[in-house]
Amino acid sequence: MVMNKALLAAVALATTMIIMMARPSVQESVYITNHLTKRVLIVHCRSTDTDLGAHAVAVGASFHWNFRENIFGGTFFWCKLAVEDKRIYFLAYDEYVETFGTWFVCDDGVYGTPASRPAFLKAAWTRP
């Protein structure tokens, strides 16, 4: 039995739709909070297809965004943090690794806070 191209295309489309509906469309959030000593933090985050722009975050304030993961996988957000002459580059969200939606920026670096575990130093400040 030979299938025609239209039938094959319909089967492929139906399979794709089933996969898309099976994957939950959960809204994710990322928070980056400035805990620096009296310094404004510049945060610039982006994914492969979304640039969130640069934002000045006052001491004690947070920058956050919400998003849905890519249906076909591969959702990542990279961030550049800057204060005076120091920088931090880090992966703020990785769909394939246990990610933490809450980051605290301190004088020695950026910390992640996994659920029910102590905070850990994700990245330290560097000078360009």
C-alpha positions as CSV (number, residue, x, y, z in Angstrom):
1,M,0.0,0.0,0.0
2,V,1.5,3.4,-1.0
3,M,0.6,6.5,1.0
4,N,0.4,9.7,-0.9
5,K,2.2,12.9,0.2
6,A,-0.9,14.6,1.5
7,L,-1.7,11.7,3.8
8,L,1.9,11.6,5.1
9,A,1.8,15.3,5.8
10,A,-1.4,14.9,7.7
11,V,0.0,12.1,9.8
12,A,3.1,14.2,10.5
13,L,1.0,17.2,11.5
14,A,-1.2,15.1,13.8
15,T,1.8,13.6,15.5
16,T,3.3,17.0,16.1
17,M,0.0,18.3,17.5
18,I,-0.2,15.3,19.9
19,I,3.4,15.9,21.1
20,M,2.6,19.6,21.6
21,M,-0.5,18.9,23.6
22,A,1.2,16.3,25.8
23,R,3.9,18.8,26.9
24,P,2.6,21.0,29.7
25,S,2.6,24.7,29.0
26,V,3.7,25.9,32.4
27,Q,4.6,29.5,32.9
28,E,8.1,29.8,34.4
29,S,9.6,32.8,36.3
30,V,13.1,34.0,37.0
31,Y,13.9,36.6,39.7
32,I,17.2,38.4,40.1
33,T,17.4,40.4,43.4
34,N,20.0,43.0,44.2
35,H,21.6,42.4,47.6
36,L,24.7,44.5,46.9
37,T,26.0,47.1,49.4
38,K,24.7,50.5,48.2
39,R,25.2,49.8,44.5
40,V,22.8,49.8,41.5
41,L,23.0,46.5,39.5
42,I,22.7,46.4,35.7
43,V,21.0,43.2,34.5
44,H,20.8,42.2,30.8
45,C,19.3,38.8,30.0
46,R,18.4,37.1,26.8
47,S,17.5,33.8,25.2
48,T,18.1,32.6,21.7
49,D,15.1,34.6,20.4
50,T,14.3,37.1,23.2
51,D,16.4,40.0,24.4
52,L,15.0,41.4,27.6
53,G,17.2,44.5,27.4
54,A,19.3,46.1,30.1
55,H,17.7,47.1,33.4
56,A,19.0,49.1,36.4
57,V,18.0,47.4,39.6
58,A,18.2,49.3,42.9
59,V,19.4,47.8,46.2
60,G,16.7,45.5,47.6
61,A,14.7,45.5,44.3
62,S,14.3,42.6,41.8
63,F,14.2,42.2,38.0
64,H,12.0,39.4,36.9
65,W,10.3,37.9,33.9
66,N,7.8,35.2,33.0
67,F,7.9,32.9,30.0
68,R,6.8,29.5,28.7
69,E,9.4,27.0,27.6
70,N,9.9,26.3,23.9
71,I,7.5,23.6,22.8
72,F,10.3,21.7,21.1
73,G,12.7,22.1,24.0
74,G,15.9,24.1,24.4
75,T,14.8,27.1,26.6
76,F,17.8,28.9,28.0
77,F,18.3,32.4,29.4
78,W,21.8,33.9,29.8
79,C,22.4,37.0,31.9
80,K,25.1,39.6,32.2
81,L,25.3,41.4,35.5
82,A,27.4,44.5,35.8
83,V,28.3,46.8,38.7
84,E,31.0,49.5,38.4
85,D,33.9,47.7,36.7
86,K,32.9,44.1,37.5
87,R,30.9,41.6,35.5
88,I,29.2,38.2,35.9
89,Y,27.9,36.1,33.0
90,F,25.8,33.1,33.9
91,L,23.0,30.8,32.8
92,A,19.9,31.9,34.7
93,Y,17.6,29.3,33.2
94,D,18.3,26.0,31.6
95,E,15.3,23.8,30.8
96,Y,17.4,20.6,30.8
97,V,19.1,21.1,34.2
98,E,17.4,21.5,37.6
99,T,17.0,25.3,37.4
100,F,16.3,27.8,40.1
101,G,14.1,30.8,39.4
102,T,15.5,32.9,42.2
103,W,19.0,34.5,42.1
104,F,20.5,36.8,44.7
105,V,23.3,39.1,43.7
106,C,25.7,39.8,46.5
107,D,29.1,41.5,46.9
108,D,31.0,38.3,46.2
109,G,28.8,36.9,43.4
110,V,25.4,35.5,42.4
111,Y,23.7,32.8,44.5
112,G,21.1,30.3,43.5
113,T,18.5,29.0,45.9
114,P,17.2,25.5,45.2
115,A,14.1,24.4,46.9
116,S,14.8,22.9,50.4
117,R,18.6,23.2,50.1
118,P,21.1,25.9,51.0
119,A,22.0,28.6,48.6
120,F,25.1,28.1,46.5
121,L,27.5,30.4,44.7
122,K,26.7,30.2,41.0
123,A,29.3,32.7,39.7
124,A,31.8,35.2,41.1
125,W,32.5,38.7,39.9
126,T,35.3,39.2,37.3
127,R,36.9,42.3,35.9
128,P,36.8,42.7,32.1
